[in-house]
Amino acid sequence: MTELALELVPAESRHYASWEDRLDAVARHSRPDELHALLEKAHALGARAVLAVFDDPIREAVAAFQRWRDVACWAVVPNMFSFIRDLTDLGMVGAAAARFRRLRPADMLRVGAGALLRADRVLKKDFATGVMLVAEMELLALRALRVQRIALHPQVTEIALAGGVRELFQALLARAEASGVQAALVTHNPLVARELLGRELLRFAAIVSPCSPAGYKMFPSRAACLELMRSDPDRYVASELTAAGRVPLREALAECRALGLRGAALEPAAVLAAFKEGSPL
């Protein structure tokens, strides 16, 4: 196992065992210095990348940390939690406009030109085109970071997989190639991804998917997912390692190593617990 990454997502996107856990996470994620400390702890445990869905505190913390440490950024876009919230408050046009106004003038021209080239699809409210326009705006806002990989938000990925929208994944691959970065896939349905994408799946440098001894979120079954991962272990990065705290991190990582997986994405709670115990991974 060659890659360990800290998984950072906005606090509202996680499930918490208690109200106190939620309050602690919200307080930590609202302060870039707290996130910077979490990144430092993950680095001490061997994490050399951060897999992140970005909001302002996470972006600020990762930017500051990259000035201090040589860590890779795996950007997951768009931030669907923020977009859905804006969609509810502002509507589709308002949500897109809010992101557009945050761009620099040169980036506004770039996005505007891209939208004009795809005007027919924009007017038809094409799903893949709309997602990639929002994703493009977020990626432009991450220009200051050292981004190694880009991936679509798992909510978008699962919708596209269920709907058979191959064009969205092809657009992501094209965007990654044009930017000189790698494309990754974050999904709870790796078997559906293989069925839909076929050999194109090989163009993704990494597939981040649940893997734990408990079989947590491994669909359709743990056995089926393990069979898939064993067929190409160097492409898979395990997520949901501790099954929401049910499995000790050391045990979960031992299974990843036994499977020969490419890497693992560490949950913040698991990092904090391991660091507090002083246990090497």
N, C-alpha and C positions, 0 to 999 in steps of 0.2 A: 504494500500500500504506500503510494508515493505522495499523495496529496491530502492534507487536512485543511479544512476551511471553517471559519466561524460563520454561522448563519445569522444574519441580522435582518430583521423585518420590523416594520412598525408595530408598536405594542398592541394595537387593536386587532392585529391579525392572528394572535395566538390564543390557544385555550389555556386556562389557568385552573389549577386544582383548588384554589381558594381566592377569596376576595383580596386577602392580604398579598398573595402572590401577584395578583393583577396590579395592585397599587404600587408594589415595589417595582414591577416592570415598567409601568407608565412613568414613574418618577425617574428611573434610570434612563429610559429612552428619550426623555425630554431634555436631557442634559448631555451635550457632546462630550464633556469631560468625563462623565460616567461611562459613556460608550468607548471613549479612548482607553480608559482603564480596563474595560472588558476585553478590548482588542489586545491590550498588552498581556493580559492573563492568558488569552488563547494562544498568543505568540509564544509565551513561555512553555505552553504545553505542546508546541510543535505546529500550530496552525500557521501556514504561510500564504493564506488567501482568505478573502472575505466574500461570501455569497450573500448579496444584499439586494433587498427591495428598498429603494431610497425614499426617504423624506428629508427635510432640511437638517435635523440633528444627525442623522446617519451619514449624510453626505459630508457635513462639516467634520465629523469625527474621523471618517475614513480619509479625507483629504489631509487632515492634520497627522494622522498616523502614518500615511505613506511618505510624508516628509521626514519621518523618523525611522521607519522600518521598511525593508524591502518586501512588501506583500502585494500579491496580485489581487485585482478586483474582478469578481464575476458579477456583472450587473444584470439584474432581473427587472425587465420593464414590460409594460408600464406598471406603475404603482396603482393597482386596481382598487385598493381601499380608498385612496384619495380620489381617484377618478369617479368611483361610484358615489362618493359623498358629494362631489361637485356636480355630478350628473343629477342627483336628487335636488340639490339647491338651485342649480343654474340652468339645467337642461343640457342637451347634447351640444348645441352651439356654444353656450356659455362655458361649459366645461373645457371644450377645446380652446376657446378664446383665452381662457384664464391661463392655460399653459403657453399659448402663443405669445402672450404679452410678457412673459418672464424671459423670453429669449433676447439675445443681443440683436441689433438691427441686421447684421450680416446673416445671422441664423434665421431671422424672420424671412429674409429674401430666399434663402435656401429652401426652407420648408414651404413657402408660398409657391416657389417654382415647381417643387415636387408635386404639390397638390394640383397645380394647373396641368401638369403632364398627365395626371390621373383623374382629371376633372369628371370624366364620364363615370368612373367607378365611385368617386366621392359622392356625386349626385345620386347614384343608385344605392348609396349607403352600404357599399360592399364591405363585408366584415373584415377581411384581410387587409384591405386598404386603410380602413379606419384605425385598426389596431396599430398598423405600422406607422401611420402618421403620428399618433400619440406617442408611440415608442420612440420614434425619431426625435421628437421634441425633448423627451426625457434624456435620451442619450447625448444630445447636444449640451444639455445642462451638466453632464458629467465629464465634459471635455477636460477639466483640470485633473481628473483622476487617471491613474494608470489602469485602464480596463484591458483585461486579458481575454475575457469571454463575455458574450452576451446571450441571454436567454429570455424567452417570453415568460410572463407571469403564469404560474400554474393554473390559475382560474381561466385564463385565455387559452392555454394549451389544452385543458380538458374539454372546453367547448369546441375547439377546432378539431380535436381528435374524435369527439362524438359526432360532429357534423361532417367529418371527412374533408375538412378544408386544407388540402395539401398546399394550396397556394400560399397560405400564411407561413408555413415552415420553409417553403422555397424562398419567400421574401426575406425571412430572417437569415437564411444561409447566404443570400446575395448581399444583404447589408453587412454581414460579418466579413465576407470576402472583400468587399469594397473598402472596408475600414481596416483591413489587415489584422483582424482579431478572430478568435475562434467562436463558433456557435455551440451552445449547449442546450440541452433539453431538460426541463424540470417537470416531472410528471409522476402521478400516482398510478398511471396506467401504462407501464412500459410495454406490455404485450400488445395493447391496442396501437401504440406508436409503431411497433415493428410491423404490425399488419397493415397499417395505413401507409407508412413511408417506405417499407421494403428496404432495398439497398441504399436508398438515400439516407437512412438512419446512420450509415457509416460515415457520413459527412459531418456528423456532430462529434466534436472532440470529447464530450462528456455527457452522460445521461445521469441526472440526479434523481434518485428514486428511493422510496422507503425500503429499508432492509434492517431487520432486527431479529433476534432469536424468538421474539414474541409474535412475529408476523404482523405487526401493527401497520395498518394501511397498505398492506401488500396485496394487491388485487390482480387476478381473481383469487389467488391463494399464495401462501408462502412457497409451497413446493413449485408452483408454476413460475414464480418470479425468480427463485433461485436457479431453476433450470436455465432460464434466459440469461441470467447474469453469468453463470458458469460458461455459457457459450462464447462470451466475449468480455471477460472480467475487467480488462484494462480500459473499458469504455464506461464503466459504472462507478458512480460516486454515491455512497449510501447516505440516506437522510432518515430522519425519525428514528435515530439509533437506539434511544433509550425507551422507546414506546411510551412517551409521556411520563417518564420516570419509573416505569415498571422494570426496566432492565439496567443493571449497573453498566456504566459507560465502558469500563475495562472489558467486561464480557462481550458487549456489543462490538467493540473494536477488534477483539480477538476473532470474532466470527468473520468480520470484514477481511482481516489478514488471511484467515484460513481459506476464504473464497478467492483470494488474490485480487480483490477489487482495487480499482484505481485510487480510490480515496473515500473520504467521509466528510460530511458536513455536521459540525458540532453545534448543538443547541446551547444558547447562553446559560440556561439553568444548569446543564451538565458541566459546562466549563467552570462555572462558579463553584459548583460542588467539588469537582476534581481538584481545583486549585486550592480550595479551603482545606481539603484533606491532605494536600501535598503529595498526591499520588501521581506518578508519571504515567503517561498513556502508552 
